[in-house]
Protein backbone atom coordinates (compact mmCIF):
# COMPACT_ATOMS: atom_id res chain seq x y z
CA UNK A 1 0.00 0.00 0.00
CA UNK A 2 1.21 3.49 -0.83
CA UNK A 3 1.43 6.04 1.97
CA UNK A 4 1.95 9.78 1.71
CA UNK A 5 3.72 11.38 4.67
CA UNK A 6 3.22 15.15 4.93
CA UNK A 7 5.01 17.57 7.25
CA UNK A 8 3.34 20.74 8.50
CA UNK A 9 6.36 22.90 9.31
CA UNK A 10 8.13 22.75 5.96
CA UNK A 11 5.21 21.68 3.75
CA UNK A 12 7.20 18.75 2.40
CA UNK A 13 5.90 15.31 1.57
CA UNK A 14 7.17 11.89 0.59
CA UNK A 15 5.16 9.17 -1.13
CA UNK A 16 6.18 5.68 -0.09
CA UNK A 17 5.45 2.65 -2.25
CA UNK A 18 6.61 -0.53 -0.56
CA UNK A 19 10.24 -0.09 0.47
CA UNK A 20 10.94 2.74 -1.99
CA UNK A 21 10.25 6.43 -2.36
CA UNK A 22 7.81 6.96 -5.23
CA UNK A 23 7.65 10.77 -5.16
CA UNK A 24 8.94 13.83 -3.33
CA UNK A 25 7.47 17.32 -3.33
CA UNK A 26 5.17 19.67 -1.53
CA UNK A 27 2.26 18.26 0.42
CA UNK A 28 -0.24 20.14 -1.73
CA UNK A 29 1.22 18.86 -4.99
CA UNK A 30 1.44 15.23 -3.93
CA UNK A 31 -1.97 15.10 -2.30
CA UNK A 32 -3.50 16.49 -5.50
CA UNK A 33 -1.51 14.16 -7.74
CA UNK A 34 -2.36 11.00 -5.79
CA UNK A 35 -6.05 11.07 -4.81
CA UNK A 36 -7.17 8.26 -2.57
CA UNK A 37 -3.70 7.50 -1.22
CA UNK A 38 -3.40 6.98 2.52
CA UNK A 39 -2.09 10.19 4.10
CA UNK A 40 -0.23 10.52 7.38
CA UNK A 41 0.04 14.10 8.59
CA UNK A 42 2.89 15.04 10.91
CA UNK A 43 4.04 18.20 12.62
CA UNK A 44 7.56 19.41 11.98
CA UNK A 45 10.07 18.69 9.24
CA UNK A 46 11.06 15.80 7.01
CA UNK A 47 14.70 14.64 7.15
CA UNK A 48 16.66 11.69 5.71
CA UNK A 49 17.12 10.47 9.29
CA UNK A 50 20.18 10.29 11.47
CA UNK A 51 23.28 8.14 11.60
CA UNK A 52 24.34 7.33 15.14
CA UNK A 53 28.07 6.55 15.24
CA UNK A 54 27.78 4.68 18.55
CA UNK A 55 26.17 1.45 17.35
CA UNK A 56 28.33 -0.95 19.42
CA UNK A 57 28.24 1.23 22.52
CA UNK A 58 24.44 1.55 22.46
CA UNK A 59 23.51 -1.96 21.35
CA UNK A 60 26.30 -4.09 22.83
CA UNK A 61 27.70 -2.02 25.68
CA UNK A 62 24.43 -0.77 27.16
CA UNK A 63 21.66 -2.70 28.87
CA UNK A 64 18.18 -1.48 27.97
CA UNK A 65 15.89 -2.71 30.74
CA UNK A 66 12.58 -4.38 30.03
CA UNK A 67 9.76 -2.23 31.48
CA UNK A 68 8.85 -5.23 33.66
CA UNK A 69 12.28 -4.91 35.30
CA UNK A 70 11.73 -1.30 36.38
CA UNK A 71 11.71 -2.21 40.08
CA UNK A 72 15.14 -3.83 39.75
CA UNK A 73 16.92 -1.82 37.06
CA UNK A 74 14.85 1.32 36.55
CA UNK A 75 13.90 2.41 33.05
CA UNK A 76 17.00 4.31 31.88
CA UNK A 77 19.73 2.61 29.82
CA UNK A 78 22.54 1.12 31.92
CA UNK A 79 26.14 1.31 30.73
CA UNK A 80 29.64 0.50 31.92
CA UNK A 81 30.53 -2.29 34.31
CA UNK A 82 26.97 -2.69 35.55
CA UNK A 83 25.79 -3.52 32.02
CA UNK A 84 28.64 -5.98 31.55
CA UNK A 85 27.75 -7.67 34.84
CA UNK A 86 24.12 -8.04 33.76
CA UNK A 87 25.16 -9.62 30.45
CA UNK A 88 27.68 -11.94 32.16
CA UNK A 89 25.03 -13.13 34.60
CA UNK A 90 22.55 -13.89 31.82
CA UNK A 91 23.90 -13.82 28.24
CA UNK A 92 20.38 -14.37 26.87
CA UNK A 93 19.62 -10.75 27.80
CA UNK A 94 21.93 -9.45 25.05
CA UNK A 95 19.54 -9.89 22.12
CA UNK A 96 16.45 -8.69 23.98
CA UNK A 97 18.32 -5.63 25.22
CA UNK A 98 19.48 -4.88 21.67
CA UNK A 99 15.88 -5.03 20.40
CA UNK A 100 14.87 -2.44 22.98
CA UNK A 101 17.97 -0.42 22.11
CA UNK A 102 16.95 -0.37 18.45
CA UNK A 103 13.55 0.97 19.47
CA UNK A 104 15.27 3.75 21.42
CA UNK A 105 17.33 4.59 18.34
CA UNK A 106 14.19 4.70 16.19
CA UNK A 107 12.58 7.00 18.76
CA UNK A 108 15.46 9.42 18.15
CA UNK A 109 15.17 9.41 14.37
CA UNK A 110 18.12 7.08 13.85
CA UNK A 111 17.91 5.04 10.65
CA UNK A 112 21.59 4.06 10.39
CA UNK A 113 24.39 3.17 12.78
CA UNK A 114 28.16 3.01 12.51
CA UNK A 115 30.70 0.89 14.30
CA UNK A 116 31.42 -2.84 14.13
CA UNK A 117 28.94 -5.06 15.94
CA UNK A 118 30.79 -8.12 17.26
CA UNK A 119 27.97 -9.89 19.05
CA UNK A 120 26.07 -12.21 16.71
CA UNK A 121 22.68 -11.77 18.46
CA UNK A 122 23.07 -7.98 18.33
CA UNK A 123 24.12 -8.00 14.68
CA UNK A 124 21.10 -10.15 13.78
CA UNK A 125 18.76 -7.78 15.66
CA UNK A 126 20.22 -4.75 13.87
CA UNK A 127 20.00 -6.40 10.46
CA UNK A 128 16.42 -7.57 10.97
CA UNK A 129 15.37 -4.12 12.15
CA UNK A 130 16.27 -2.57 8.81
CA UNK A 131 18.88 -0.19 10.23
CA UNK A 132 21.44 0.81 7.61
CA UNK A 133 25.15 0.53 8.37
CA UNK A 134 27.43 3.48 7.69
CA UNK A 135 31.10 4.31 8.03
CA UNK A 136 32.26 5.36 11.47
CA UNK A 137 33.93 8.76 11.57
CA UNK A 138 37.65 8.75 12.35
CA UNK A 139 36.89 11.03 15.26
CA UNK A 140 33.76 10.44 17.31
CA UNK A 141 31.81 13.58 18.16
CA UNK A 142 31.54 13.24 21.92
CA UNK A 143 30.02 11.09 24.66
CA UNK A 144 27.84 8.14 23.71
CA UNK A 145 24.30 9.39 23.22
CA UNK A 146 21.01 8.60 21.51
CA UNK A 147 21.15 12.23 20.38
CA UNK A 148 24.84 12.75 19.55
CA UNK A 149 26.25 16.16 18.72
CA UNK A 150 27.02 17.12 16.09
CA UNK A 151 24.16 15.30 14.40
CA UNK A 152 24.90 13.30 11.28
CA UNK A 153 22.08 13.44 8.72
CA UNK A 154 22.06 10.91 5.90
CA UNK A 155 22.21 12.09 2.27
CA UNK A 156 19.11 13.70 0.78
CA UNK A 157 16.11 11.54 -0.07
CA UNK A 158 15.69 10.58 -3.72
CA UNK A 159 12.88 9.16 -5.82
CA UNK A 160 13.54 5.45 -6.27
CA UNK A 161 15.73 5.38 -3.17
CA UNK A 162 15.02 3.50 0.03
CA UNK A 163 12.04 4.73 2.05
CA UNK A 164 14.10 5.54 5.12
CA UNK A 165 13.59 8.85 6.90
CA UNK A 166 12.62 10.59 10.13
CA UNK A 167 10.31 13.44 11.02
CA UNK A 168 11.04 15.84 13.87
CA UNK A 169 8.59 18.18 15.56
CA UNK A 170 10.66 21.33 15.07
CA UNK A 171 10.21 24.27 12.68
CA UNK A 172 13.66 24.00 11.04
CA UNK A 173 16.91 22.05 10.89
CA UNK A 174 18.51 24.74 13.03
CA UNK A 175 15.96 24.01 15.74
CA UNK A 176 16.56 20.29 15.32
CA UNK A 177 20.23 20.87 16.10
CA UNK A 178 19.31 23.08 19.05
CA UNK A 179 16.62 20.81 20.54
CA UNK A 180 18.07 17.42 19.68
CA UNK A 181 16.84 14.10 18.35
CA UNK A 182 14.36 13.64 21.18
CA UNK A 183 11.97 15.75 19.08
CA UNK A 184 11.40 12.81 16.70
CA UNK A 185 7.73 12.04 16.06
CA UNK A 186 8.08 9.39 13.33
CA UNK A 187 10.70 7.10 11.86
CA UNK A 188 10.26 5.06 8.69
CA UNK A 189 12.59 2.23 7.71
CA UNK A 190 12.14 0.05 4.61
CA UNK A 191 8.79 1.76 4.09
CA UNK A 192 7.52 0.71 7.54
CA UNK A 193 6.55 3.14 10.28
CA UNK A 194 8.83 1.76 12.99
CA UNK A 195 8.33 4.58 15.49
CA UNK A 196 5.41 6.88 16.11
CA UNK A 197 5.73 9.38 18.91
CA UNK A 198 2.16 10.64 18.93
FIKOLZA-1660 file (N, C-alpha, C; in steps of 0.1 Angstrom, whole numbers, plus 5000, padded with zeros to 4 digits):
% residues 198
   i   px   py   pz ch aa at
   1 5008 4988 5000  A  X  N
   1 5000 5000 5000  A  X CA
   1 5009 5013 5000  A  X  C
   2 5005 5022 4992  A  X  N
   2 5012 5035 4992  A  X CA
   2 5008 5044 5003  A  X  C
   3 5017 5051 5009  A  X  N
   3 5014 5060 5020  A  X CA
   3 5021 5074 5017  A  X  C
   4 5014 5084 5019  A  X  N
   4 5020 5098 5017  A  X CA
   4 5021 5104 5031  A  X  C
   5 5034 5107 5034  A  X  N
   5 5037 5114 5047  A  X CA
   5 5039 5129 5044  A  X  C
   6 5031 5137 5051  A  X  N
   6 5032 5152 5049  A  X CA
   6 5037 5158 5062  A  X  C
   7 5044 5169 5061  A  X  N
   7 5050 5176 5072  A  X CA
   7 5045 5190 5073  A  X  C
   8 5040 5194 5084  A  X  N
   8 5033 5207 5085  A  X CA
   8 5043 5219 5085  A  X  C
   9 5055 5218 5091  A  X  N
   9 5064 5229 5093  A  X CA
   9 5070 5233 5080  A  X  C
  10 5074 5224 5072  A  X  N
  10 5081 5228 5060  A  X CA
  10 5073 5225 5047  A  X  C
  11 5061 5219 5049  A  X  N
  11 5052 5217 5038  A  X CA
  11 5057 5206 5028  A  X  C
  12 5067 5198 5033  A  X  N
  12 5072 5188 5024  A  X CA
  12 5064 5175 5025  A  X  C
  13 5066 5166 5016  A  X  N
  13 5059 5153 5016  A  X CA
  13 5067 5143 5008  A  X  C
  14 5065 5130 5012  A  X  N
  14 5072 5119 5006  A  X CA
  14 5061 5108 5004  A  X  C
  15 5061 5103 4992  A  X  N
  15 5052 5092 4989  A  X CA
  15 5060 5079 4989  A  X  C
  16 5055 5070 4997  A  X  N
  16 5062 5057 4999  A  X CA
  16 5054 5046 4992  A  X  C
  17 5061 5038 4984  A  X  N
  17 5054 5026 4977  A  X CA
  17 5063 5014 4981  A  X  C
  18 5058 5006 4990  A  X  N
  18 5066 4995 4994  A  X CA
  18 5078 5000 5002  A  X  C
  19 5090 4995 4998  A  X  N
  19 5102 4999 5005  A  X CA
  19 5109 5011 4998  A  X  C
  20 5103 5017 4988  A  X  N
  20 5109 5027 4980  A  X CA
  20 5102 5040 4981  A  X  C
  21 5109 5051 4978  A  X  N
  21 5103 5064 4976  A  X CA
  21 5097 5066 4962  A  X  C
  22 5084 5068 4961  A  X  N
  22 5078 5070 4948  A  X CA
  22 5078 5084 4943  A  X  C
  23 5077 5094 4952  A  X  N
  23 5077 5108 4948  A  X CA
  23 5080 5116 4960  A  X  C
  24 5086 5128 4957  A  X  N
  24 5089 5138 4967  A  X CA
  24 5084 5152 4962  A  X  C
  25 5080 5160 4971  A  X  N
  25 5075 5173 4967  A  X CA
  25 5068 5180 4978  A  X  C
  26 5060 5190 4975  A  X  N
  26 5052 5197 4985  A  X CA
  26 5039 5188 4988  A  X  C
  27 5034 5190 5000  A  X  N
  27 5023 5183 5004  A  X CA
  27 5011 5185 4995  A  X  C
  28 5009 5198 4991  A  X  N
  28 4998 5201 4983  A  X CA
  28 4998 5195 4969  A  X  C
  29 5010 5195 4963  A  X  N
  29 5012 5189 4950  A  X CA
  29 5010 5174 4950  A  X  C
  30 5015 5167 4960  A  X  N
  30 5014 5152 4961  A  X CA
  30 5001 5147 4965  A  X  C
  31 4994 5155 4974  A  X  N
  31 4980 5151 4977  A  X CA
  31 4971 5152 4965  A  X  C
  32 4973 5163 4957  A  X  N
  32 4965 5165 4945  A  X CA
  32 4968 5155 4934  A  X  C
  33 4981 5151 4933  A  X  N
  33 4985 5142 4923  A  X CA
  33 4982 5127 4926  A  X  C
  34 4979 5124 4938  A  X  N
  34 4976 5110 4942  A  X CA
  34 4964 5109 4951  A  X  C
  35 4952 5112 4944  A  X  N
  35 4939 5111 4952  A  X CA
  35 4937 5097 4957  A  X  C
  36 4932 5096 4969  A  X  N
  36 4928 5083 4974  A  X CA
  36 4940 5076 4982  A  X  C
  37 4952 5081 4981  A  X  N
  37 4963 5075 4988  A  X CA
  37 4961 5077 5003  A  X  C
  38 4966 5068 5011  A  X  N
  38 4966 5070 5025  A  X CA
  38 4976 5081 5029  A  X  C
  39 4971 5090 5037  A  X  N
  39 4979 5102 5041  A  X CA
  39 4982 5102 5056  A  X  C
  40 4994 5103 5060  A  X  N
  40 4998 5105 5074  A  X CA
  40 5003 5119 5075  A  X  C
  41 4997 5127 5084  A  X  N
  41 5000 5141 5086  A  X CA
  41 5008 5142 5099  A  X  C
  42 5020 5149 5098  A  X  N
  42 5029 5150 5109  A  X CA
  42 5032 5165 5111  A  X  C
  43 5035 5169 5124  A  X  N
  43 5040 5182 5126  A  X CA
  43 5055 5182 5123  A  X  C
  44 5061 5194 5121  A  X  N
  44 5076 5194 5120  A  X CA
  44 5081 5193 5106  A  X  C
  45 5093 5187 5105  A  X  N
  45 5101 5187 5092  A  X CA
  45 5105 5173 5089  A  X  C
  46 5106 5171 5076  A  X  N
  46 5111 5158 5070  A  X CA
  46 5126 5158 5069  A  X  C
  47 5132 5148 5073  A  X  N
  47 5147 5146 5072  A  X CA
  47 5150 5132 5066  A  X  C
  48 5162 5130 5061  A  X  N
  48 5167 5117 5057  A  X CA
  48 5169 5108 5069  A  X  C
  49 5168 5113 5081  A  X  N
  49 5171 5105 5093  A  X CA
  49 5186 5106 5097  A  X  C
  50 5189 5101 5109  A  X  N
  50 5202 5103 5115  A  X CA
  50 5210 5090 5114  A  X  C
  51 5223 5092 5114  A  X  N
  51 5233 5081 5116  A  X CA
  51 5238 5083 5130  A  X  C
  52 5237 5073 5138  A  X  N
  52 5243 5073 5151  A  X CA
  52 5256 5066 5151  A  X  C
  53 5268 5072 5154  A  X  N
  53 5281 5066 5152  A  X CA
  53 5284 5056 5164  A  X  C
  54 5275 5055 5174  A  X  N
  54 5278 5047 5185  A  X CA
  54 5270 5034 5186  A  X  C
  55 5269 5027 5174  A  X  N
  55 5262 5014 5173  A  X CA
  55 5266 5004 5184  A  X  C
  56 5279 5001 5184  A  X  N
  56 5283 4991 5194  A  X CA
  56 5281 4995 5209  A  X  C
  57 5284 5008 5211  A  X  N
  57 5282 5012 5225  A  X CA
  57 5268 5012 5230  A  X  C
  58 5259 5015 5221  A  X  N
  58 5244 5016 5225  A  X CA
  58 5238 5002 5224  A  X  C
  59 5242 4993 5215  A  X  N
  59 5235 4980 5213  A  X CA
  59 5242 4969 5220  A  X  C
  60 5255 4970 5222  A  X  N
  60 5263 4959 5228  A  X CA
  60 5268 4963 5242  A  X  C
  61 5271 4976 5244  A  X  N
  61 5277 4980 5257  A  X CA
  61 5267 4986 5267  A  X  C
  62 5255 4986 5263  A  X  N
  62 5244 4992 5272  A  X CA
  62 5233 4982 5274  A  X  C
  63 5228 4981 5286  A  X  N
  63 5217 4973 5289  A  X CA
  63 5204 4982 5289  A  X  C
  64 5194 4978 5281  A  X  N
  64 5182 4985 5280  A  X CA
  64 5171 4977 5287  A  X  C
  65 5168 4981 5299  A  X  N
  65 5159 4973 5307  A  X CA
  65 5145 4971 5301  A  X  C
  66 5140 4959 5304  A  X  N
  66 5126 4956 5300  A  X CA
  66 5117 4964 5310  A  X  C
  67 5106 4970 5305  A  X  N
  67 5098 4978 5315  A  X CA
  67 5093 4969 5327  A  X  C
  68 5092 4956 5325  A  X  N
  68 5089 4948 5337  A  X CA
  68 5100 4947 5347  A  X  C
  69 5112 4951 5344  A  X  N
  69 5123 4951 5353  A  X CA
  69 5125 4964 5360  A  X  C
  70 5115 4973 5359  A  X  N
  70 5117 4987 5364  A  X CA
  70 5121 4987 5379  A  X  C
  71 5115 4978 5386  A  X  N
  71 5117 4978 5401  A  X CA
  71 5132 4974 5404  A  X  C
  72 5138 4966 5395  A  X  N
  72 5151 4962 5398  A  X CA
  72 5162 4971 5391  A  X  C
  73 5159 4975 5378  A  X  N
  73 5169 4982 5371  A  X CA
  73 5165 4996 5367  A  X  C
  74 5153 5000 5370  A  X  N
  74 5148 5013 5366  A  X CA
  74 5145 5012 5351  A  X  C
  75 5143 5024 5345  A  X  N
  75 5139 5024 5331  A  X CA
  75 5150 5030 5321  A  X  C
  76 5160 5037 5327  A  X  N
  76 5170 5043 5319  A  X CA
  76 5180 5033 5314  A  X  C
  77 5187 5035 5303  A  X  N
  77 5197 5026 5298  A  X CA
  77 5209 5025 5308  A  X  C
  78 5215 5014 5310  A  X  N
  78 5225 5011 5319  A  X CA
  78 5238 5008 5311  A  X  C
  79 5249 5015 5314  A  X  N
  79 5261 5013 5307  A  X CA
  79 5272 5008 5317  A  X  C
  80 5285 5008 5311  A  X  N
  80 5296 5005 5319  A  X CA
  80 5297 4991 5325  A  X  C
  81 5303 4990 5337  A  X  N
  81 5305 4977 5343  A  X CA
  81 5292 4971 5347  A  X  C
  82 5283 4979 5351  A  X  N
  82 5270 4973 5355  A  X CA
  82 5263 4966 5344  A  X  C
  83 5264 4972 5332  A  X  N
  83 5258 4965 5320  A  X CA
  83 5265 4952 5317  A  X  C
  84 5279 4952 5318  A  X  N
  84 5286 4940 5315  A  X CA
  84 5283 4929 5326  A  X  C
  85 5281 4933 5338  A  X  N
  85 5277 4923 5348  A  X CA
  85 5264 4917 5345  A  X  C
  86 5254 4925 5341  A  X  N
  86 5241 4920 5338  A  X CA
  86 5242 4910 5326  A  X  C
  87 5250 4913 5316  A  X  N
  87 5252 4904 5305  A  X CA
  87 5259 4891 5308  A  X  C
  88 5269 4892 5317  A  X  N
  88 5277 4881 5322  A  X CA
  88 5268 4871 5329  A  X  C
  89 5259 4877 5338  A  X  N
  89 5250 4869 5346  A  X CA
  89 5240 4861 5338  A  X  C
  90 5236 4867 5327  A  X  N
  90 5226 4861 5318  A  X CA
  90 5228 4865 5304  A  X  C
  91 5236 4858 5296  A  X  N
  91 5239 4862 5282  A  X CA
  91 5227 4863 5273  A  X  C
  92 5216 4856 5277  A  X  N
  92 5204 4856 5269  A  X CA
  92 5198 4870 5269  A  X  C
  93 5202 4879 5278  A  X  N
  93 5196 4892 5278  A  X CA
  93 5202 4901 5267  A  X  C
  94 5213 4897 5260  A  X  N
  94 5219 4906 5251  A  X CA
  94 5210 4909 5239  A  X  C
  95 5204 4899 5233  A  X  N
  95 5195 4901 5221  A  X CA
  95 5183 4909 5225  A  X  C
  96 5177 4906 5236  A  X  N
  96 5165 4913 5240  A  X CA
  96 5168 4928 5243  A  X  C
  97 5179 4930 5249  A  X  N
  97 5183 4944 5252  A  X CA
  97 5186 4951 5239  A  X  C
  98 5192 4945 5230  A  X  N
  98 5195 4951 5217  A  X CA
  98 5182 4955 5210  A  X  C
  99 5172 4946 5210  A  X  N
  99 5159 4950 5204  A  X CA
  99 5153 4962 5210  A  X  C
 100 5154 4963 5223  A  X  N
 100 5149 4976 5230  A  X CA
 100 5158 4988 5227  A  X  C
 101 5171 4985 5225  A  X  N
 101 5180 4996 5221  A  X CA
 101 5177 5001 5207  A  X  C
 102 5173 4992 5198  A  X  N
 102 5170 4996 5185  A  X CA
 102 5157 5005 5185  A  X  C
 103 5147 5001 5194  A  X  N
 103 5135 5010 5195  A  X CA
 103 5139 5024 5200  A  X  C
 104 5148 5024 5209  A  X  N
 104 5153 5037 5214  A  X CA
 104 5159 5046 5203  A  X  C
 105 5167 5039 5195  A  X  N
 105 5173 5046 5183  A  X CA
 105 5163 5051 5174  A  X  C
 106 5153 5043 5171  A  X  N
 106 5142 5047 5162  A  X CA
 106 5135 5059 5168  A  X  C
 107 5133 5059 5181  A  X  N
 107 5126 5070 5188  A  X CA
 107 5134 5083 5187  A  X  C
 108 5146 5082 5183  A  X  N
 108 5155 5094 5182  A  X CA
 108 5158 5097 5167  A  X  C
 109 5150 5091 5158  A  X  N
 109 5152 5094 5144  A  X CA
 109 5164 5088 5137  A  X  C
 110 5170 5078 5144  A  X  N
 110 5181 5071 5138  A  X CA
 110 5177 5060 5129  A  X  C
 111 5182 5061 5117  A  X  N
 111 5179 5050 5106  A  X CA
 111 5192 5043 5102  A  X  C
 112 5203 5047 5107  A  X  N
 112 5216 5041 5104  A  X CA
 112 5225 5042 5116  A  X  C
 113 5234 5032 5117  A  X  N
 113 5244 5032 5128  A  X CA
 113 5258 5029 5122  A  X  C
 114 5268 5033 5129  A  X  N
 114 5282 5030 5125  A  X CA
 114 5289 5023 5137  A  X  C
 115 5299 5016 5133  A  X  N
 115 5307 5009 5143  A  X CA
 115 5305 4994 5141  A  X  C
 116 5315 4986 5144  A  X  N
 116 5314 4972 5141  A  X CA
 116 5307 4964 5153  A  X  C
 117 5296 4957 5150  A  X  N
 117 5289 4949 5159  A  X CA
 117 5296 4936 5160  A  X  C
 118 5301 4932 5171  A  X  N
 118 5308 4919 5173  A  X CA
 118 5299 4907 5178  A  X  C
 119 5288 4911 5185  A  X  N
 119 5280 4901 5190  A  X CA
 119 5270 4896 5180  A  X  C
 120 5270 4883 5178  A  X  N
 120 5261 4878 5167  A  X CA
 120 5246 4881 5170  A  X  C
 121 5241 4879 5182  A  X  N
 121 5227 4882 5185  A  X CA
 121 5224 4897 5182  A  X  C
 122 5233 4906 5185  A  X  N
 122 5231 4920 5183  A  X CA
 122 5231 4923 5168  A  X  C
 123 5240 4918 5161  A  X  N
 123 5241 4920 5147  A  X CA
 123 5228 4915 5140  A  X  C
 124 5223 4904 5144  A  X  N
 124 5211 4899 5138  A  X CA
 124 5199 4908 5141  A  X  C
 125 5198 4913 5153  A  X  N
 125 5188 4922 5157  A  X CA
 125 5188 4935 5148  A  X  C
 126 5200 4940 5147  A  X  N
 126 5202 4952 5139  A  X CA
 126 5199 4950 5124  A  X  C
 127 5203 4939 5119  A  X  N
 127 5200 4936 5105  A  X CA
 127 5185 4934 5102  A  X  C
 128 5179 4927 5111  A  X  N
 128 5164 4924 5110  A  X CA
 128 5156 4937 5111  A  X  C
 129 5161 4946 5119  A  X  N
 129 5154 4959 5122  A  X CA
 129 5153 4968 5109  A  X  C
 130 5162 4966 5100  A  X  N
 130 5163 4974 5088  A  X CA
 130 5172 4986 5089  A  X  C
 131 5179 4987 5101  A  X  N
 131 5189 4998 5102  A  X CA
 131 5199 4997 5091  A  X  C
 132 5203 5008 5086  A  X  N
 132 5214 5008 5076  A  X CA
 132 5227 5009 5084  A  X  C
 133 5238 5005 5077  A  X  N
 133 5251 5005 5084  A  X CA
 133 5260 5015 5076  A  X  C
 134 5266 5025 5083  A  X  N
 134 5274 5035 5077  A  X CA
 134 5288 5034 5082  A  X  C
 135 5297 5042 5076  A  X  N
 135 5311 5043 5080  A  X CA
 135 5312 5051 5093  A  X  C
 136 5320 5047 5102  A  X  N
 136 5323 5054 5115  A  X CA
 136 5333 5065 5112  A  X  C
 137 5330 5077 5117  A  X  N
 137 5339 5088 5116  A  X CA
 137 5353 5084 5123  A  X  C
 138 5363 5090 5117  A  X  N
 138 5377 5088 5123  A  X CA
 138 5377 5093 5138  A  X  C
 139 5370 5104 5139  A  X  N
 139 5369 5110 5153  A  X CA
 139 5354 5111 5157  A  X  C
 140 5351 5105 5168  A  X  N
 140 5338 5104 5173  A  X CA
 140 5334 5118 5179  A  X  C
 141 5322 5122 5178  A  X  N
 141 5318 5136 5182  A  X CA
 141 5318 5139 5196  A  X  C
 142 5316 5129 5205  A  X  N
 142 5315 5132 5219  A  X CA
 142 5311 5120 5227  A  X  C
 143 5305 5122 5239  A  X  N
 143 5300 5111 5247  A  X CA
 143 5289 5103 5239  A  X  C
 144 5289 5090 5243  A  X  N
 144 5278 5081 5237  A  X CA
 144 5265 5087 5240  A  X  C
 145 5256 5088 5230  A  X  N
 145 5243 5094 5232  A  X CA
 145 5233 5089 5221  A  X  C
 146 5220 5089 5225  A  X  N
 146 5210 5086 5215  A  X CA
 146 5208 5098 5206  A  X  C
 147 5213 5110 5211  A  X  N
 147 5211 5122 5204  A  X CA
 147 5225 5129 5203  A  X  C
 148 5235 5123 5196  A  X  N
 148 5248 5128 5196  A  X CA
 148 5250 5141 5189  A  X  C
 149 5260 5149 5193  A  X  N
 149 5263 5162 5187  A  X CA
 149 5277 5162 5183  A  X  C
 150 5280 5166 5171  A  X  N
 150 5270 5171 5161  A  X CA
 150 5262 5160 5155  A  X  C
 151 5250 5163 5150  A  X  N
 151 5242 5153 5144  A  X CA
 151 5247 5150 5130  A  X  C
 152 5245 5137 5126  A  X  N
 152 5249 5133 5113  A  X CA
 152 5237 5129 5105  A  X  C
 153 5232 5138 5096  A  X  N
 153 5221 5134 5087  A  X CA
 153 5226 5126 5075  A  X  C
 154 5217 5117 5071  A  X  N
 154 5221 5109 5059  A  X CA
 154 5219 5118 5047  A  X  C
 155 5224 5113 5035  A  X  N
 155 5222 5121 5023  A  X CA
 155 5207 5123 5020  A  X  C
 156 5205 5133 5011  A  X  N
 156 5191 5137 5008  A  X CA
 156 5183 5125 5002  A  X  C
 157 5170 5125 5005  A  X  N
 157 5161 5115 4999  A  X CA
 157 5160 5117 4984  A  X  C
 158 5158 5106 4977  A  X  N
 158 5157 5106 4963  A  X CA
 158 5146 5096 4958  A  X  C
 159 5139 5100 4948  A  X  N
 159 5129 5092 4942  A  X CA
 159 5135 5079 4937  A  X  C
 160 5130 5067 4941  A  X  N
 160 5135 5055 4937  A  X CA
 160 5145 5049 4948  A  X  C
 161 5149 5058 4957  A  X  N
 161 5157 5054 4968  A  X CA
 161 5150 5047 4979  A  X  C
 162 5157 5042 4989  A  X  N
 162 5150 5035 5000  A  X CA
 162 5141 5044 5008  A  X  C
 163 5130 5039 5012  A  X  N
 163 5120 5047 5021  A  X CA
 163 5125 5046 5035  A  X  C
 164 5135 5055 5038  A  X  N
 164 5141 5055 5051  A  X CA
 164 5143 5070 5055  A  X  C
 165 5135 5074 5065  A  X  N
 165 5136 5089 5069  A  X CA
 165 5130 5090 5083  A  X  C
 166 5131 5103 5088  A  X  N
 166 5126 5106 5101  A  X CA
 166 5120 5120 5101  A  X  C
 167 5110 5122 5109  A  X  N
 167 5103 5134 5110  A  X CA
 167 5104 5140 5124  A  X  C
 168 5108 5152 5126  A  X  N
 168 5110 5158 5139  A  X CA
 168 5101 5170 5141  A  X  C
 169 5095 5171 5153  A  X  N
 169 5086 5182 5156  A  X CA
 169 5093 5195 5159  A  X  C
 170 5100 5201 5149  A  X  N
 170 5107 5213 5151  A  X CA
 170 5104 5221 5138  A  X  C
 171 5105 5235 5139  A  X  N
 171 5102 5243 5127  A  X CA
 171 5113 5243 5116  A  X  C
 172 5125 5239 5120  A  X  N
 172 5137 5240 5110  A  X CA
 172 5148 5231 5115  A  X  C
 173 5157 5229 5105  A  X  N
 173 5169 5221 5109  A  X CA
 173 5177 5227 5120  A  X  C
 174 5178 5240 5120  A  X  N
 174 5185 5247 5130  A  X CA
 174 5179 5244 5144  A  X  C
 175 5166 5244 5145  A  X  N
 175 5160 5240 5157  A  X CA
 175 5162 5225 5161  A  X  C
 176 5163 5217 5151  A  X  N
 176 5166 5203 5153  A  X CA
 176 5179 5202 5160  A  X  C
 177 5189 5209 5155  A  X  N
 177 5202 5209 5161  A  X CA
 177 5202 5214 5175  A  X  C
 178 5194 5225 5177  A  X  N
 178 5193 5231 5191  A  X CA
 178 5186 5222 5201  A  X  C
 179 5175 5216 5196  A  X  N
 179 5166 5208 5205  A  X CA
 179 5170 5193 5206  A  X  C
 180 5176 5188 5196  A  X  N
 180 5181 5174 5197  A  X CA
 180 5171 5164 5191  A  X  C
 181 5176 5152 5190  A  X  N
 181 5168 5141 5183  A  X CA
 181 5156 5136 5191  A  X  C
 182 5155 5140 5204  A  X  N
 182 5144 5136 5212  A  X CA
 182 5131 5142 5207  A  X  C
 183 5132 5151 5197  A  X  N
 183 5120 5158 5191  A  X CA
 183 5114 5149 5180  A  X  C
 184 5119 5137 5178  A  X  N
 184 5114 5128 5167  A  X CA
 184 5100 5124 5170  A  X  C
 185 5091 5125 5159  A  X  N
 185 5077 5120 5161  A  X CA
 185 5074 5108 5152  A  X  C
 186 5083 5105 5142  A  X  N
 186 5081 5094 5133  A  X CA
 186 5094 5090 5127  A  X  C
 187 5096 5077 5126  A  X  N
 187 5107 5071 5119  A  X CA
 187 5102 5060 5109  A  X  C
 188 5107 5061 5097  A  X  N
 188 5103 5051 5087  A  X CA
 188 5115 5044 5082  A  X  C
 189 5115 5030 5082  A  X  N
 189 5126 5022 5077  A  X CA
 189 5120 5011 5068  A  X  C
 190 5126 5010 5056  A  X  N
 190 5121 5001 5046  A  X CA
 190 5106 5002 5044  A  X  C
 191 5102 5015 5044  A  X  N
 191 5088 5018 5041  A  X CA
 191 5079 5015 5053  A  X  C
 192 5084 5010 5064  A  X  N
 192 5075 5007 5075  A  X CA
 192 5077 5018 5086  A  X  C
 193 5065 5022 5092  A  X  N
 193 5066 5031 5103  A  X CA
 193 5070 5024 5115  A  X  C
 194 5083 5025 5119  A  X  N
 194 5088 5018 5130  A  X CA
 194 5088 5025 5143  A  X  C
 195 5085 5038 5143  A  X  N
 195 5083 5046 5155  A  X CA
 195 5073 5057 5152  A  X  C
 196 5064 5058 5162  A  X  N
 196 5054 5069 5161  A  X CA
 196 5053 5075 5175  A  X  C
 197 5057 5088 5176  A  X  N
 197 5057 5094 5189  A  X CA
 197 5044 5099 5194  A  X  C
 198 5035 5101 5185  A  X  N
 198 5022 5106 5189  A  X CA
 198 5011 5103 5179  A  X  C
% end
